[in-house]
Amino acid sequence: MCGIFAYCSFLCERDRKHVCEVLCNALARMEYRGYDSAGIGVDGDSPSDPFILFKEVGKVAALRKHVAGGVPTTPPGAAEITQQVDMSKVFLSQTSMAHTRWATHGVPSVANCHPHVSDPATEFSVVHNGIITNYKELKLVLQKRGYSFRTDTDTECVAILCKYVYDSQPNKRLSFQSLVKTVLKELEGSFAFVFKSVHFPDEIVAARRGSPLLIGVKTERKLKVDFVDVELPSEEGKLAPVPDVGAAGLLAVPGAADGPKLRRQQSRAFLSEDGMPQPIEFFVASDPAAIIEHTKKVLYLEDDDIAHIFEGELHIHRLRRDDGLSSVRAIETLEIELAEIMKGQYDHFMQKEIYEQPESVVNTMRGRVNFDTGSVTLGGLKAYLPVIRRGRRLLFVACGTSYHSCIAVRSVFEELTEIPVAVELASDFLDRRTPVFRDDVTIFVSQSGETADTILALRYCLERGALTLGVVNVVGSTLSRETHSGIHINAGPEIGVASTKAYTSQYIALIMMAVQLSQDSISKSPRRAEIIAGLHAIPSQIKTVLAMDKDIQLLAKDMIQSPSLLLMGRGLQYATCLEGALKIKELAYIHSEGILAGELKHGPLALIDEHIPIIFVMTKDHLYPKTSSALAQITARKGRPVIMASESDTNVPRSAQVIRIPETVDCLQGLLNIIPLQLLSYHLAVQKGYDVDFPRNLAKSVTTE
């Protein structure tokens, strides 16, 4: 969803032009998340000057032009700004923020674009990812106290709430992080924030609950430690009791007794060896892609963490004292490279990621599949294998493409483990309040590891005592941290909104999991050996399928005028049909439907005529005779299907248009069958002139409900 970025430099000379370039570049790195407007905010010429805003509806490229023009956006309610700002102004220390907005409250407009400010003087500025569910109640209380609102967003009430808390302090001794803590305690919903204020120059505060946020650290000297302590209030530093000033207990403001009585240890780790401040830069972002060009040293904030950056130091506080979380935050090294999030020779990120699949599936298997011994070792699951094997049910929970990868492997899990398997859409799973028990094994699949419904389903299962496993692509994501164990699929960064290589890597990771769970069964040895031999051949077979690209491009030309498209398959290929239909919907904006061929006579047969295109997936497996029967019913009703068939299949009607697919083990065939459908959706979108990497109305990481 929304992208957040903040840049804080200390004792580093940076001019305003450089700061703006850093902010805009970071937003460009996060474009794939989906957005409809963008904005940045930088320091004024002096600490008391208002925050300088640049906001624009549309792409980051439009924002860059606005910044290059030099005339900033006028804050809501302020006198119109017509003069250019001095881009050559040099700062020894500065704090700035940037944001890409995906509209939830209010239409895309300059007024609704972030950063949001508390008043025309920009006393407090905020960027936000997520949704504040009680913003209407807060807005009503603040309006009754005389505060004016000028946007349609939920975020504006947070900025104004900051000003209200500050104005309510008679002596103005409240620290910035304490002020933010007071504000956060009044908010309901999911969020990631960065706060800035003219009252606290060169300071920023970041906080998260339910939305990802990480902090990058860049310094010329080696960091003294690899962790940062969480600072907890001492007993004598408790908040002084004060009377409530809001309806229903809202907005109880701490008194002057709230001093900096904190346990301080490794939060001063960014000082030099002699204890003196050193030049340092901090980068706060909702996505590692925005940070990687600056530094690989990052730490991930946990839910209800409050990070306070000032005077070259990073301090982490907790919203509540006794919550059972670790008292340290590790400084980790990002594994991704800048080149991985660049398009290179390709026209689009999606095209690049489709063509990366021979390598990405190898990376998923690397170090895990021993082709010599025919064994699979997933280190993250090793300690939990006995518990999983004793489980009474395997419960897969996911959304979208990840859900389809679970459907694709459901039968092989049932075959190899002989444990009942259920696959659930995360949103429906939560809506039904599905019964979950302590002896259930729950498996949560998500590319980003930040999908809101999947995370809520995870927490629901944790409350009920079930074992939770995560299958994710993003290291350090919420799902990877909150599950008991799991698998990183190692597909590499996926920038295109429509998932491609993550699907095939999830597919393989889950197959490997099923194989490992069955390794205590002698009777399953032949089947395991067959699957592992198939995995060995998969990368080269994917290359063979990719070589059909030009043929798929011609097929797309034949289908481009069709208002609707059907994809049919049976058994293991039902997931292929669902995923292929989803890709065509996402990218080409053509109505498409994946249909289980066994249900053909129960309604879908009424759709068949000579006009509607049908892609029929009938590669050889044990259900081949039944799929052949369904094909005969289609052709008998003047349907003209495009048949996806195995290379050795000689029974395909000569008059039919055929896509020949290499043969592999039945449970792996879907890995090869999905590639032509990915290419088809890509070429349909390109030929229609649509933006392949940024489909309308969609976002990469669905972090709000």
VMD Tcl script that draws the C-alpha trace (Angstrom):
set ca {
  {0.00 0.00 0.00}
  {1.35 3.44 0.90}
  {5.10 3.92 0.90}
  {6.86 5.76 3.73}
  {10.36 7.18 3.73}
  {12.23 9.55 6.04}
  {15.81 10.81 5.83}
  {17.71 12.13 8.84}
  {21.33 13.28 8.49}
  {23.51 14.47 11.37}
  {26.84 16.34 10.99}
  {26.70 15.64 7.24}
  {26.58 18.63 4.91}
  {23.69 18.11 2.53}
  {22.04 20.71 0.33}
  {18.28 20.83 -0.19}
  {18.58 19.59 -3.77}
  {20.41 16.46 -2.59}
  {17.79 15.84 0.11}
  {14.96 16.12 -2.42}
  {16.75 13.71 -4.77}
  {17.17 11.16 -1.96}
  {13.47 11.42 -1.14}
  {12.26 11.16 -4.74}
  {14.60 8.25 -5.51}
  {13.28 6.39 -2.47}
  {9.69 6.91 -3.62}
  {10.62 5.63 -7.08}
  {12.00 2.44 -5.49}
  {8.63 1.90 -3.79}
  {6.43 2.65 -6.81}
  {5.61 -1.03 -7.24}
  {3.61 -0.97 -3.99}
  {0.84 0.91 -5.83}
  {-0.08 4.59 -5.35}
  {-2.02 7.47 -6.86}
  {-0.18 10.53 -5.49}
  {3.14 11.39 -3.89}
  {4.66 14.07 -1.70}
  {7.80 15.09 0.16}
  {8.59 17.52 2.96}
  {11.95 19.17 3.74}
  {13.27 21.61 6.33}
  {12.82 25.35 5.97}
  {15.78 27.75 6.00}
  {15.73 27.97 9.80}
  {14.44 25.61 12.53}
  {11.43 27.85 13.19}
  {10.42 28.11 9.51}
  {7.44 26.06 8.29}
  {8.04 22.67 6.71}
  {8.43 22.94 2.90}
  {6.03 20.64 1.07}
  {5.96 19.36 -2.51}
  {2.85 17.31 -3.40}
  {1.53 16.00 -6.69}
  {-1.23 13.70 -7.92}
  {0.04 10.94 -10.21}
  {3.45 9.36 -10.61}
  {6.74 10.20 -8.89}
  {7.94 11.58 -12.24}
  {5.30 14.33 -11.93}
  {6.48 15.07 -8.38}
  {10.06 15.39 -9.64}
  {8.94 18.04 -12.14}
  {7.14 19.89 -9.37}
  {10.29 19.83 -7.20}
  {12.44 20.96 -10.14}
  {10.13 23.96 -10.57}
  {11.12 25.06 -7.07}
  {7.73 26.50 -6.01}
  {6.45 24.41 -3.08}
  {2.89 23.34 -2.38}
  {1.05 25.77 -0.14}
  {0.07 24.16 3.20}
  {-3.74 23.99 3.66}
  {-5.04 27.29 5.04}
  {-1.78 29.21 4.52}
  {-1.18 32.20 2.24}
  {-0.32 31.06 -1.28}
  {3.40 30.48 -1.89}
  {4.67 31.85 -5.20}
  {8.42 32.19 -4.56}
  {10.91 29.47 -5.36}
  {12.83 27.86 -2.50}
  {16.61 27.91 -2.41}
  {17.68 24.42 -3.49}
  {21.33 25.23 -2.78}
  {20.68 25.79 0.93}
  {23.14 23.56 2.89}
  {22.20 21.79 6.14}
  {24.67 20.33 8.61}
  {21.80 18.31 10.07}
  {18.28 17.88 8.68}
  {15.18 15.70 8.79}
  {12.79 15.14 5.89}
  {10.02 12.76 4.86}
  {8.31 11.37 1.77}
  {5.21 9.35 0.94}
  {3.36 7.59 -1.86}
  {-0.38 7.48 -1.17}
  {-2.89 4.81 -2.13}
  {-6.25 6.47 -1.54}
  {-8.47 5.06 1.21}
  {-10.06 8.15 2.80}
  {-10.66 10.84 0.19}
  {-10.03 10.95 -3.55}
  {-6.52 11.42 -4.95}
  {-5.82 15.16 -4.69}
  {-3.04 17.52 -3.64}
  {-4.94 18.34 -0.44}
  {-5.27 14.65 0.51}
  {-1.66 13.87 -0.35}
  {0.90 13.30 2.44}
  {2.77 14.69 4.35}
  {-0.18 16.00 6.36}
  {0.27 18.97 8.65}
  {-1.50 20.10 11.80}
  {-2.00 23.75 10.78}
  {-0.84 26.37 8.22}
  {2.39 26.86 10.22}
  {3.14 23.10 9.87}
  {3.85 22.72 13.60}
  {3.48 18.94 13.21}
  {3.86 16.87 10.04}
  {2.96 13.20 9.54}
  {3.25 10.48 6.90}
  {1.18 7.36 7.43}
  {0.58 3.89 6.01}
  {-2.54 2.09 7.24}
  {-5.99 3.01 8.48}
  {-7.08 4.76 11.69}
  {-10.43 3.16 12.46}
  {-11.49 5.62 15.18}
  {-10.52 8.80 13.31}
  {-14.13 10.02 13.11}
  {-14.45 10.01 16.91}
  {-11.11 11.78 17.31}
  {-12.02 14.31 14.62}
  {-15.29 15.13 16.39}
  {-13.52 15.73 19.72}
  {-10.88 17.94 18.09}
  {-13.46 19.94 16.13}
  {-15.32 20.65 19.36}
  {-12.06 22.09 20.72}
  {-11.79 24.49 17.81}
  {-9.41 22.69 15.45}
  {-10.05 22.95 11.70}
  {-9.77 20.09 9.21}
  {-8.95 20.74 5.56}
  {-8.65 17.23 4.05}
  {-10.76 14.06 3.79}
  {-8.10 11.79 5.28}
  {-7.81 9.92 8.56}
  {-4.15 10.94 8.81}
  {-4.85 14.65 9.25}
  {-6.54 13.98 12.60}
  {-3.27 12.44 13.84}
  {-1.28 15.57 12.95}
  {-3.88 17.79 14.62}
  {-3.98 15.49 17.64}
  {-0.21 16.04 18.03}
  {-0.79 19.79 18.08}
  {-3.61 19.44 20.60}
  {-1.42 17.41 22.97}
  {1.41 19.93 22.59}
  {-0.90 22.93 23.12}
  {-2.30 21.27 26.26}
  {1.12 21.36 27.95}
  {1.41 24.52 30.06}
  {5.22 24.31 30.34}
  {5.96 22.60 26.98}
  {8.45 20.21 28.61}
  {7.05 17.07 27.01}
  {9.64 15.23 24.90}
  {8.81 14.43 21.29}
  {8.67 10.67 21.83}
  {6.47 11.09 24.92}
  {4.11 13.31 22.95}
  {3.89 10.73 20.17}
  {3.34 7.96 22.73}
  {0.38 9.89 24.12}
  {-1.07 10.26 20.62}
  {-0.58 6.60 19.71}
  {-2.45 5.42 22.78}
  {-5.56 7.12 21.41}
  {-5.39 5.47 17.98}
  {-7.10 2.30 16.82}
  {-6.31 0.46 13.61}
  {-3.13 -0.46 11.76}
  {-0.42 2.05 11.00}
  {3.16 3.02 10.40}
  {4.02 6.68 11.09}
  {6.82 9.16 10.83}
  {6.36 12.39 12.83}
  {8.21 15.70 12.52}
  {7.73 19.04 14.29}
  {9.10 22.57 14.12}
  {9.06 22.48 17.94}
  {11.59 19.62 17.87}
  {14.01 20.52 15.06}
  {16.26 17.78 13.66}
  {14.20 15.10 15.40}
  {11.89 12.49 13.94}
  {9.79 9.84 15.64}
  {8.66 6.67 13.86}
  {6.15 4.12 15.12}
  {4.34 1.07 13.81}
  {1.44 -1.24 14.57}
  {0.44 -3.72 11.91}
  {2.36 -2.07 9.04}
  {6.05 -2.67 8.28}
  {8.76 -0.15 9.15}
  {12.54 -0.48 9.21}
  {15.45 1.86 9.88}
  {18.70 1.91 7.91}
  {21.93 3.22 9.44}
  {24.80 4.65 7.41}
  {28.10 5.79 8.93}
  {31.70 5.82 7.80}
  {32.83 3.98 10.91}
  {31.95 0.44 11.89}
  {29.07 0.17 14.33}
  {30.19 -0.84 17.82}
  {27.36 -3.32 18.40}
  {24.88 -5.32 16.36}
  {21.80 -4.49 18.39}
  {19.95 -1.60 20.01}
  {18.37 -1.82 23.45}
  {14.73 -0.97 23.93}
  {14.51 1.80 26.52}
  {11.95 1.24 29.25}
  {10.64 3.85 31.71}
  {11.89 3.44 35.24}
  {9.43 3.20 38.13}
  {10.07 6.79 39.19}
  {9.59 7.92 35.59}
  {5.93 6.93 35.46}
  {3.45 9.39 34.09}
  {1.93 11.74 36.62}
  {-1.84 11.36 36.99}
  {-3.84 14.12 35.33}
  {-7.56 14.61 34.83}
  {-9.10 13.52 31.54}
  {-9.66 16.33 29.08}
  {-11.57 14.42 26.43}
  {-14.94 12.79 26.12}
  {-14.99 9.13 27.14}
  {-11.47 9.40 28.54}
  {-9.90 10.59 25.30}
  {-6.65 12.49 25.25}
  {-5.41 12.24 28.84}
  {-2.17 14.22 28.56}
  {0.95 13.41 30.63}
  {2.09 16.02 33.10}
  {5.45 17.67 33.52}
  {6.63 14.78 35.67}
  {7.18 12.78 32.49}
  {10.92 13.23 32.36}
  {13.66 11.36 30.53}
  {14.18 8.81 33.35}
  {15.09 5.92 31.09}
  {17.38 2.93 31.11}
  {19.98 3.92 28.49}
  {22.51 1.40 27.22}
  {23.24 0.42 23.66}
  {20.97 3.05 22.16}
  {24.05 5.25 22.24}
  {25.83 2.69 20.05}
  {26.10 5.13 17.17}
  {28.60 7.35 18.96}
  {32.29 7.14 18.13}
  {34.81 5.24 20.26}
  {35.60 8.33 22.32}
  {31.91 8.93 23.04}
  {31.72 11.94 20.73}
  {29.03 12.30 18.06}
  {29.99 11.22 14.55}
  {28.49 11.95 11.13}
  {25.62 9.55 10.56}
  {22.53 9.13 8.40}
  {19.29 7.31 9.22}
  {16.73 6.13 6.68}
  {13.24 5.11 7.81}
  {11.18 3.18 5.25}
  {8.28 0.82 4.83}
  {10.28 -1.20 2.30}
  {13.95 -2.29 2.12}
  {14.00 -1.31 -1.57}
  {14.05 2.37 -0.55}
  {17.10 1.89 1.67}
  {19.35 -0.56 -0.17}
  {21.11 2.08 -2.31}
  {22.26 3.85 0.86}
  {23.04 1.10 3.36}
  {22.55 -2.58 4.11}
  {22.57 -2.15 7.90}
  {18.96 -2.10 9.08}
  {16.80 -2.92 12.07}
  {13.13 -3.85 11.92}
  {10.69 -2.24 14.30}
  {8.18 -4.45 16.11}
  {4.53 -3.59 16.67}
  {4.18 -0.74 19.21}
  {7.86 0.26 18.91}
  {8.56 3.99 18.95}
  {11.87 5.01 17.38}
  {13.25 8.45 18.29}
  {16.12 9.81 16.17}
  {17.94 12.97 17.29}
  {21.51 14.27 17.67}
  {22.90 11.29 15.77}
  {21.34 8.76 18.13}
  {18.61 6.19 17.76}
  {16.45 5.39 20.77}
  {13.71 2.77 20.73}
  {10.87 2.90 23.24}
  {7.81 0.76 23.80}
  {4.23 1.97 23.83}
  {3.62 -0.32 26.82}
  {6.12 -1.62 29.34}
  {5.29 -5.27 30.03}
  {4.36 -6.89 26.73}
  {6.72 -9.86 26.62}
  {8.70 -8.78 23.55}
  {12.48 -8.88 23.33}
  {14.28 -5.92 24.91}
  {16.70 -5.57 21.96}
  {16.36 -4.94 18.23}
  {19.04 -6.60 16.12}
  {20.89 -4.65 13.43}
  {20.70 -6.93 10.40}
  {22.34 -6.95 6.98}
  {20.07 -6.78 3.93}
  {20.78 -9.60 1.51}
  {19.34 -7.95 -1.59}
  {21.45 -6.08 -4.14}
  {20.54 -2.85 -5.91}
  {20.72 -4.59 -9.28}
  {17.93 -6.94 -8.19}
  {15.43 -4.08 -8.01}
  {16.42 -2.59 -11.38}
  {14.79 -3.52 -14.71}
  {18.06 -3.99 -16.56}
  {17.53 -5.00 -20.20}
  {13.82 -5.70 -19.81}
  {10.92 -3.40 -20.65}
  {9.02 -4.12 -17.44}
  {9.70 -5.58 -14.02}
  {7.09 -8.27 -14.63}
  {8.81 -9.37 -17.82}
  {12.12 -9.50 -15.96}
  {10.61 -11.56 -13.17}
  {8.99 -14.04 -15.55}
  {12.36 -14.59 -17.18}
  {14.12 -14.89 -13.81}
  {12.16 -18.01 -12.90}
  {14.80 -20.55 -14.02}
  {17.15 -18.89 -11.52}
  {14.59 -18.12 -8.81}
  {13.43 -21.74 -8.53}
  {17.06 -22.83 -8.23}
  {17.54 -20.30 -5.42}
  {14.48 -21.72 -3.68}
  {15.99 -25.24 -3.80}
  {19.64 -24.26 -3.22}
  {21.11 -25.92 -0.12}
  {17.83 -27.66 0.61}
  {17.48 -30.43 -1.99}
  {20.25 -33.00 -2.17}
  {19.82 -34.55 -5.60}
  {22.53 -37.15 -4.88}
  {20.83 -38.62 -1.82}
  {17.30 -37.74 -2.87}
  {16.52 -35.86 0.33}
  {15.15 -32.48 1.33}
  {16.25 -30.49 4.38}
  {14.39 -27.35 5.37}
  {16.35 -26.13 8.37}
  {13.57 -23.91 9.69}
  {11.21 -26.87 10.04}
  {13.65 -29.44 11.39}
  {12.85 -28.93 15.09}
  {9.10 -29.03 14.44}
  {8.86 -32.08 12.17}
  {7.62 -34.47 14.92}
  {4.93 -31.97 15.94}
  {3.82 -31.42 12.35}
  {3.64 -35.15 11.64}
  {1.46 -35.65 14.72}
  {-0.89 -32.83 13.72}
  {-4.51 -33.75 13.09}
  {-4.92 -31.22 10.26}
  {-2.77 -29.06 7.99}
  {-4.48 -25.70 7.56}
  {-3.15 -23.44 4.77}
  {-4.16 -19.77 4.97}
  {-3.35 -17.24 2.22}
  {-4.74 -14.64 -0.19}
  {-4.67 -14.23 -3.98}
  {-1.74 -15.84 -5.77}
  {-0.43 -17.34 -2.53}
  {-3.82 -19.03 -2.05}
  {-3.49 -20.55 -5.52}
  {-0.05 -21.96 -4.69}
  {-1.65 -23.70 -1.70}
  {-4.43 -25.13 -3.91}
  {-1.73 -26.39 -6.31}
  {0.03 -28.50 -3.64}
  {-2.97 -29.59 -1.59}
  {-3.24 -33.06 -3.16}
  {0.48 -33.84 -2.89}
  {0.41 -32.97 0.83}
  {-2.53 -35.31 1.33}
  {-0.78 -38.03 -0.66}
  {2.60 -37.82 1.04}
  {1.64 -36.98 4.63}
  {-1.78 -38.70 4.83}
  {-2.91 -35.79 7.01}
  {-6.18 -33.99 6.17}
  {-5.53 -30.67 4.42}
  {-7.70 -27.54 4.34}
  {-6.94 -24.43 2.29}
  {-8.53 -21.17 3.43}
  {-8.75 -17.65 2.07}
  {-7.53 -15.51 4.96}
  {-10.40 -13.03 4.84}
  {-13.08 -15.75 4.80}
  {-11.21 -17.70 7.48}
  {-11.46 -14.69 9.77}
  {-15.04 -13.84 8.83}
  {-16.19 -17.34 9.79}
  {-14.16 -17.45 13.01}
  {-13.04 -20.90 11.89}
  {-12.47 -23.39 14.74}
  {-8.74 -23.93 15.31}
  {-7.28 -26.36 17.85}
  {-3.93 -26.91 19.56}
  {-3.11 -29.98 17.46}
  {-3.71 -28.16 14.16}
  {-0.70 -27.11 12.09}
  {-1.38 -23.76 10.41}
  {0.69 -22.64 7.42}
  {0.55 -18.99 6.30}
  {1.74 -18.13 2.79}
  {2.50 -14.57 1.65}
  {5.05 -13.09 -0.73}
  {5.46 -9.87 1.24}
  {4.86 -11.34 4.68}
  {2.79 -8.21 5.41}
  {-0.65 -9.14 4.01}
  {-3.09 -7.78 6.58}
  {-5.70 -10.55 6.52}
  {-3.05 -13.27 6.64}
  {-1.35 -11.63 9.63}
  {-4.68 -11.28 11.45}
  {-5.39 -14.97 10.75}
  {-1.95 -15.83 12.13}
  {-2.62 -13.99 15.37}
  {-6.04 -15.64 15.60}
  {-4.36 -19.07 15.41}
  {-1.62 -18.10 17.88}
  {-4.28 -17.18 20.42}
  {-5.73 -20.67 20.05}
  {-2.42 -22.44 20.61}
  {-1.88 -23.89 17.12}
  {1.58 -24.38 15.66}
  {2.14 -21.64 13.07}
  {4.50 -21.84 10.08}
  {5.24 -19.09 7.58}
  {6.16 -19.33 3.89}
  {7.37 -15.88 2.84}
  {9.71 -14.16 0.42}
  {10.67 -11.09 2.44}
  {13.18 -11.70 5.22}
  {12.30 -9.79 8.40}
  {8.64 -9.39 7.45}
  {5.91 -9.53 10.10}
  {4.84 -13.02 9.10}
  {8.39 -14.37 9.26}
  {8.91 -12.90 12.72}
  {5.61 -13.85 14.34}
  {5.30 -17.48 13.21}
  {6.94 -20.27 15.21}
  {9.01 -21.32 12.20}
  {8.85 -21.46 8.44}
  {10.49 -21.22 5.04}
  {11.93 -18.26 3.15}
  {11.30 -18.97 -0.53}
  {14.37 -16.92 -1.62}
  {12.81 -15.81 -4.92}
  {14.50 -12.41 -4.71}
  {12.73 -9.03 -4.76}
  {9.49 -9.06 -6.74}
  {8.67 -5.55 -7.95}
  {5.83 -6.18 -10.40}
  {2.43 -6.02 -8.72}
  {1.27 -9.19 -10.49}
  {3.15 -12.02 -8.80}
  {5.02 -14.44 -11.06}
  {8.28 -15.83 -9.71}
  {6.95 -15.78 -6.14}
  {4.16 -18.15 -7.23}
  {6.55 -20.73 -8.68}
  {8.93 -20.42 -5.72}
  {6.09 -20.81 -3.22}
  {4.93 -23.85 -5.19}
  {8.38 -25.45 -4.97}
  {8.89 -24.52 -1.31}
  {5.60 -26.19 -0.39}
  {6.43 -29.28 -2.47}
  {9.77 -29.53 -0.62}
  {7.92 -29.24 2.68}
  {5.61 -32.13 1.74}
  {8.58 -34.25 0.70}
  {10.45 -33.57 3.94}
  {7.40 -34.42 6.05}
  {7.15 -37.82 4.32}
  {10.81 -38.77 4.68}
  {10.00 -41.03 7.65}
  {7.77 -43.15 5.40}
  {9.48 -46.00 3.51}
  {6.40 -46.65 1.40}
  {6.59 -43.12 -0.03}
  {10.23 -43.47 -1.16}
  {9.51 -44.12 -4.86}
  {7.18 -41.12 -5.04}
  {9.71 -38.87 -3.29}
  {12.45 -39.98 -5.68}
  {10.18 -39.22 -8.64}
  {9.41 -35.72 -7.34}
  {13.05 -34.90 -6.56}
  {14.11 -36.03 -10.04}
  {11.39 -33.76 -11.43}
  {12.66 -30.82 -9.36}
  {16.13 -31.34 -10.83}
  {14.82 -30.91 -14.37}
  {12.42 -28.02 -13.69}
  {14.83 -25.06 -14.27}
  {15.82 -26.21 -17.76}
  {12.20 -27.03 -18.61}
  {11.12 -23.52 -17.60}
  {13.71 -22.16 -20.05}
  {12.15 -24.32 -22.76}
  {8.71 -22.87 -22.05}
  {10.06 -19.31 -22.03}
  {11.37 -19.92 -25.55}
  {7.70 -20.01 -26.68}
  {7.34 -16.29 -25.95}
  {6.83 -15.24 -29.58}
  {4.10 -17.85 -30.10}
  {2.32 -16.61 -26.97}
  {2.63 -13.04 -28.25}
  {0.76 -14.06 -31.45}
  {-1.88 -15.83 -29.37}
  {-2.41 -12.63 -27.38}
  {-3.13 -10.75 -30.62}
  {-5.91 -13.22 -31.41}
  {-7.51 -12.75 -27.98}
  {-7.05 -9.03 -27.46}
  {-10.57 -8.05 -28.55}
  {-12.31 -10.68 -26.43}
  {-14.44 -9.29 -23.58}
  {-14.18 -12.55 -21.62}
  {-11.91 -15.57 -21.37}
  {-12.34 -19.02 -19.80}
  {-9.59 -21.28 -18.48}
  {-10.45 -24.92 -17.75}
  {-8.56 -27.72 -16.11}
  {-8.96 -30.53 -13.65}
  {-7.22 -31.93 -10.59}
  {-3.72 -30.53 -10.17}
  {-4.31 -28.02 -12.98}
  {-7.30 -26.31 -11.38}
  {-4.86 -24.03 -9.50}
  {-3.16 -23.24 -12.83}
  {-6.50 -22.08 -14.23}
  {-7.26 -19.95 -11.18}
  {-3.84 -18.30 -11.23}
  {-3.85 -17.77 -15.00}
  {-7.30 -16.16 -14.83}
  {-6.16 -13.89 -12.00}
  {-3.15 -12.68 -14.01}
  {-5.34 -11.85 -17.02}
  {-7.77 -9.93 -14.80}
  {-4.97 -8.04 -13.05}
  {-3.07 -6.97 -16.14}
  {-5.30 -7.03 -19.22}
  {-8.54 -6.00 -17.42}
  {-10.35 -8.80 -19.28}
  {-12.99 -10.77 -17.41}
  {-11.50 -14.23 -17.01}
  {-12.54 -17.24 -15.00}
  {-10.77 -20.40 -13.91}
  {-13.20 -23.32 -14.10}
  {-12.85 -26.82 -12.70}
  {-13.53 -29.04 -15.72}
  {-15.36 -31.55 -13.51}
  {-18.01 -28.88 -12.92}
  {-18.54 -28.22 -16.63}
  {-22.01 -29.77 -16.77}
  {-23.11 -27.97 -13.62}
  {-23.44 -24.55 -15.24}
  {-20.30 -23.39 -17.10}
  {-21.23 -25.38 -20.22}
  {-23.91 -22.76 -20.90}
  {-21.15 -20.23 -21.64}
  {-19.63 -22.24 -24.47}
  {-20.03 -20.98 -28.05}
  {-17.85 -20.20 -31.05}
  {-17.03 -16.68 -29.84}
  {-15.65 -16.96 -26.30}
  {-11.94 -17.95 -26.11}
  {-11.22 -21.03 -23.98}
  {-7.80 -22.14 -22.77}
  {-8.01 -25.83 -21.93}
  {-5.23 -27.24 -19.74}
  {-4.95 -30.97 -20.41}
  {-1.35 -32.02 -19.89}
  {-1.07 -35.73 -19.15}
  {-1.78 -37.07 -15.68}
  {-4.06 -39.71 -14.15}
  {-7.11 -37.53 -14.92}
  {-6.28 -37.19 -18.62}
  {-9.21 -39.37 -19.81}
  {-11.68 -37.22 -17.87}
  {-10.23 -33.94 -19.19}
  {-10.37 -35.37 -22.72}
  {-14.07 -36.05 -22.18}
  {-14.63 -32.45 -21.09}
  {-12.76 -31.22 -24.18}
  {-15.07 -33.31 -26.39}
  {-18.11 -31.67 -24.80}
  {-16.67 -28.23 -25.57}
  {-15.83 -28.96 -29.21}
  {-19.25 -30.56 -29.71}
  {-20.79 -27.19 -28.84}
  {-18.70 -25.27 -31.39}
  {-16.17 -24.18 -28.77}
  {-12.71 -23.47 -30.18}
  {-10.29 -24.05 -27.30}
  {-6.59 -23.32 -27.21}
  {-5.23 -26.55 -25.80}
  {-2.27 -26.71 -23.46}
  {-1.00 -30.24 -24.04}
  {2.03 -32.39 -23.29}
  {4.72 -32.64 -25.96}
  {4.06 -36.36 -26.49}
  {0.27 -36.08 -26.72}
  {-0.87 -37.33 -30.15}
  {-4.59 -37.36 -29.32}
  {-5.15 -33.62 -29.60}
  {-7.50 -32.68 -32.45}
  {-5.49 -31.64 -35.51}
  {-7.64 -28.57 -36.07}
  {-7.03 -27.25 -32.55}
  {-4.55 -24.55 -31.63}
  {-2.03 -26.20 -29.30}
  {0.61 -25.03 -26.84}
  {3.09 -27.87 -26.29}
  {4.48 -28.10 -22.75}
  {7.41 -30.28 -21.59}
  {6.35 -33.23 -19.44}
  {7.30 -33.61 -15.80}
  {5.95 -35.27 -12.67}
  {2.20 -34.67 -12.39}
  {2.47 -32.64 -9.14}
  {5.09 -30.34 -10.73}
  {3.37 -29.88 -14.09}
  {1.62 -26.75 -12.87}
  {5.01 -25.03 -12.56}
  {5.47 -25.31 -16.33}
  {1.83 -24.77 -17.32}
  {1.58 -21.41 -15.57}
  {4.47 -19.83 -17.52}
  {2.56 -19.47 -20.85}
  {-0.36 -17.92 -18.96}
  {1.96 -15.42 -17.27}
  {3.36 -14.51 -20.69}
  {-0.13 -14.31 -22.19}
  {-1.35 -11.88 -19.53}
  {1.81 -9.81 -19.99}
  {1.45 -9.54 -23.77}
  {-2.28 -8.81 -23.58}
  {-1.54 -5.88 -21.25}
  {1.33 -4.57 -23.40}
  {-0.72 -4.79 -26.60}
  {-3.60 -2.95 -24.93}
  {-1.19 -0.20 -23.83}
  {-1.65 -0.77 -20.09}
  {0.94 -0.22 -17.39}
  {2.08 -3.78 -16.74}
  {3.94 -3.14 -13.50}
  {1.25 -0.94 -11.95}
  {-2.25 -2.31 -12.69}
  {-5.03 0.11 -11.84}
  {-6.52 -0.03 -8.34}
  {-4.02 -2.67 -7.16}
  {-1.07 -2.61 -4.76}
  {1.78 -5.03 -4.19}
  {1.63 -5.35 -0.42}
  {-1.96 -5.38 0.83}
  {-1.34 -4.07 4.33}
  {-4.83 -2.76 5.09}
  {-8.08 -4.64 5.29}
}
mol new
graphics top color blue
foreach p $ca { graphics top sphere $p radius 0.5 }
foreach p [lrange $ca 0 end-1] q [lrange $ca 1 end] { graphics top cylinder $p $q radius 0.2 }
display resetview
